[in-house]
Amino acid sequence: MANIAIVWDFDGTLSPEDSTTKTVEILDEDKPGSEFWNDIKSLRGDKRKPQWEHVLASDAPIWMYALSRLAFRKKIPLNAEFFQEFVAPKIKTYPNAIPLLKKIKSLQEREDFREVDLKIHHFVISSGLKELVELVFPEDLVTWTFGCCYTVIAFEGHEDEPESIPVFCMDETVKTRSLFEISKGSFNDQSKQVNTRVEENNLWAPFRNVIYVGDGPTDVPALSLVRDKGGLGIAVYNSSKDPDEINKRLKQMRLDKRADLITPTDFSYSGELFKYIKTRCIQIRQRYEAEMGI
């Protein structure tokens, strides 16, 4: 069996909202989420030294710790139950995004895909919270979600004061590691180590079968890795936003040719995004047909 891996960023790519900001605003209704992120930038050390003297810390450990302290003060555990009841209902995807993912996945049911035993899988690699993002999708639509994780504990005698301990932080570099986990199939198989060398014909999904879709600077390393290894990189943008902001966000991506396609977040079946991904899946199927002499 061969696999196609379509890998999606979440915030800004499949959803116009920031899922972590929604969590912050639910925990602290008195402050806008922007204040939380301004505090994170300050803690990160943006203003301590001139930029040329100072390498900024990663955001994820800082905001995950700050969010856990906020939840602790409210005596709220950052777990699936909390996300399910209070946050997930407020997270919206772009119109037709989920139907489009279903439509793409349904290609594997066509006779020509079944002839070469080619399966299509969706993955999400998010800088947000894994347990929250997973709740947005119908069961079995997304094969695996990578994202930031907490473990909730309560010390004896303080059961009503749950502590949410950050145990996994996602950033630009870890996104590329996640791509190797997908390619090698180690994401759900403890017997496979991500650092183990795997021959091309034994890969769960060779990079030439990988499509990565993201919306911003944090996706650049992942886009570059996928394209350098023969896969397809797609950058999307929200066309309802300010044109100057869009151009600023995508300028470097265009100059450095980081993506094969830059297109709006239009998830209609007549849109460029669907047509481009569908065409790529068909091209991959045709390659296997040629290799098998069908």
Protein Blocks (a to p, Z undefined) as FASTA:
>chain_A
ZZddddddfehplpcbdfklmmmmmmmmmbcfklmmmmmmmmnommmpcfklpccddfkl
mmmmmmmmmmmmnopacdfklmmmmmmmmpccdehklmmmmmmmmmmmpmklmmnopacd
dddddfbdfklmmmmpcghkambdcdddddddddehilmlccdddfbdcdfklmmmmmmm
mmnopmmomkbcfklccdfklpfbafklpccddfbfklmmmmmmmmmnopacdddddfkb
cfklmmmmmmmmmmnopafbdcdfdfbfkbmklmmmmmmmmmmmmmmmmmnoZZ
